[in-house]
Amino acid sequence: MPLELAAEKPGDNPAALAKVCPLHKGMAIACCCAAMASLAPVALVQLRILKDLPDPPGRLFRSKRIVMSKHAYHLGIPDGVLGLASYGVTLALLLAAQPQRPFVRRALRVKLALDAALAIRSVRKQIAEHGRICSWCMGAAMATAGVVYFARKMRDAEQLHPV
């Protein structure tokens, strides 16, 4: 059996695979963390640990009214808590996704599609039911768009430059 260097078989070198697109993966992870940071105060208000959610000035925002409405509690669980758990799973999949793990990468694609659909649904629901928006929830929705964008860039970079 001939001895081969890692440089001769890059597909077997996890260190080389991890260097394919560190910027895109790092940005996707940062956006996921931003979504979690945006939802943390929402969950704290819903759990009645914090009393108020500050909003930017203007009539468009009514965060506390929206996050304390009956529609914000699915099966008695605050949607801020569910969102934090969901983004925790997304973060774990982002961290575990590597070119040599096709199942994790497929699971990440499905999870990102679900995250995007839920973010869009949340925005539409807030506008339709309340006529206002939750600034904190919008932060999470925009961060979700960033996660999806950078994860897609990460995937495209891996396909263009297979290691």
C-alpha positions as CSV (number, residue, x, y, z in Angstrom):
1,M,0.0,0.0,0.0
2,P,1.7,3.2,-1.1
3,L,2.1,6.1,1.3
4,E,0.2,9.2,0.3
5,L,0.6,12.7,1.6
6,A,-2.5,14.6,2.7
7,A,-1.8,17.1,-0.1
8,E,-2.1,14.3,-2.7
9,K,-5.6,13.4,-1.4
10,P,-7.3,16.6,-0.3
11,G,-10.7,15.0,0.1
12,D,-9.4,13.1,3.1
13,N,-7.9,16.2,4.7
14,P,-10.4,17.7,7.1
15,A,-8.2,20.7,7.8
16,A,-8.1,21.6,4.1
17,L,-11.8,21.1,3.8
18,A,-12.5,23.5,6.7
19,K,-10.5,26.2,4.9
20,V,-12.7,26.3,1.8
21,C,-14.9,29.3,2.9
22,P,-14.2,30.4,6.4
23,L,-15.5,33.9,5.8
24,H,-19.0,32.8,4.6
25,K,-19.3,30.2,7.3
26,G,-18.2,32.7,9.9
27,M,-20.7,35.3,8.7
28,A,-23.6,32.7,8.7
29,I,-22.7,31.8,12.3
30,A,-22.5,35.5,13.3
31,C,-26.0,36.1,11.7
32,C,-27.4,33.1,13.6
33,C,-26.0,34.4,16.8
34,A,-27.5,37.9,16.0
35,A,-30.9,36.3,15.6
36,M,-30.5,34.5,18.9
37,A,-29.4,37.8,20.6
38,S,-32.4,39.6,19.1
39,L,-34.8,36.9,20.4
40,A,-33.4,36.7,23.9
41,P,-35.1,39.9,25.2
42,V,-38.4,38.7,23.6
43,A,-38.2,35.4,25.4
44,L,-37.3,37.2,28.7
45,V,-40.4,39.4,28.4
46,Q,-42.6,36.5,27.5
47,L,-41.3,34.6,30.5
48,R,-42.0,37.8,32.6
49,I,-38.4,38.2,33.6
50,L,-38.1,41.6,31.9
51,K,-41.0,44.1,32.1
52,D,-40.6,46.0,28.8
53,L,-39.1,45.9,25.3
54,P,-37.8,49.2,24.1
55,D,-38.7,50.2,20.6
56,P,-37.4,52.7,18.1
57,P,-39.4,55.9,18.0
58,G,-42.4,55.8,15.7
59,R,-45.9,54.4,15.4
60,L,-44.8,51.4,13.4
61,F,-43.4,49.5,16.4
62,R,-45.3,47.8,19.2
63,S,-43.0,45.0,20.4
64,K,-44.4,44.3,23.8
65,R,-48.0,44.2,22.6
66,I,-47.1,41.8,19.9
67,V,-44.9,39.4,21.9
68,M,-47.4,39.3,24.7
69,S,-50.4,38.6,22.5
70,K,-52.2,35.2,22.7
71,H,-50.8,34.3,19.2
72,A,-47.2,34.5,20.5
73,Y,-47.8,31.4,22.7
74,H,-47.9,28.1,20.7
75,L,-49.2,25.3,22.8
76,G,-48.5,27.5,25.9
77,I,-44.9,27.9,25.0
78,P,-43.6,31.5,24.2
79,D,-42.5,31.7,20.6
80,G,-39.3,33.6,21.7
81,V,-38.2,30.5,23.6
82,L,-39.1,28.3,20.6
83,G,-37.2,30.6,18.4
84,L,-34.1,30.4,20.6
85,A,-34.2,26.6,20.5
86,S,-34.7,26.6,16.8
87,Y,-31.7,28.9,16.2
88,G,-29.7,26.8,18.6
89,V,-30.3,23.8,16.3
90,T,-29.4,25.9,13.2
91,L,-26.2,27.1,14.9
92,A,-25.3,23.5,15.7
93,L,-25.9,22.4,12.1
94,L,-23.8,25.4,10.8
95,L,-20.9,24.4,13.1
96,A,-21.1,20.7,12.1
97,A,-21.6,21.3,8.3
98,Q,-18.5,20.2,6.4
99,P,-18.1,19.0,2.8
100,Q,-17.5,15.4,4.0
101,R,-20.7,15.4,5.9
102,P,-23.5,15.3,3.3
103,F,-26.3,14.4,5.7
104,V,-25.5,17.3,8.0
105,R,-25.4,19.7,5.0
106,R,-28.7,18.4,3.7
107,A,-30.2,18.8,7.2
108,L,-28.8,22.4,7.3
109,R,-30.4,23.2,3.9
110,V,-33.8,21.9,5.1
111,K,-33.5,23.8,8.4
112,L,-32.6,27.1,6.7
113,A,-35.6,26.8,4.4
114,L,-37.8,26.2,7.5
115,D,-36.2,29.2,9.3
116,A,-36.7,31.4,6.3
117,A,-40.4,30.4,5.9
118,L,-41.1,30.9,9.6
119,A,-39.4,34.4,9.6
120,I,-41.5,35.4,6.6
121,R,-44.7,34.0,8.2
122,S,-43.9,35.9,11.4
123,V,-43.5,39.2,9.6
124,R,-46.7,38.7,7.6
125,K,-48.6,37.7,10.7
126,Q,-47.5,40.7,12.7
127,I,-48.6,43.1,10.0
128,A,-51.9,41.4,9.3
129,E,-53.0,40.8,12.9
130,H,-51.5,43.9,14.6
131,G,-50.9,46.4,11.9
132,R,-47.5,47.0,13.7
133,I,-44.2,45.1,14.0
134,C,-41.9,43.9,16.7
135,S,-38.5,45.6,16.2
136,W,-36.8,42.7,17.9
137,C,-38.5,40.1,15.8
138,M,-37.6,42.0,12.7
139,G,-34.0,41.9,13.8
140,A,-34.3,38.1,14.0
141,A,-35.9,38.0,10.6
142,M,-33.2,40.1,9.0
143,A,-30.5,38.0,10.7
144,T,-32.2,34.9,9.3
145,A,-31.9,36.4,5.8
146,G,-28.2,36.8,6.5
147,V,-27.8,33.2,7.6
148,V,-29.5,31.9,4.5
149,Y,-27.5,34.2,2.2
150,F,-24.1,33.4,3.7
151,A,-24.9,29.6,4.0
152,R,-25.7,29.6,0.3
153,K,-22.5,31.5,-0.5
154,M,-20.7,28.9,1.6
155,R,-22.2,26.1,-0.3
156,D,-21.5,27.7,-3.7
157,A,-17.8,28.3,-2.7
158,E,-17.5,24.7,-1.8
159,Q,-18.9,23.6,-5.1
160,L,-16.6,26.0,-7.1
161,H,-13.5,25.0,-5.2
162,P,-13.7,21.4,-4.2
163,V,-10.8,20.6,-1.9
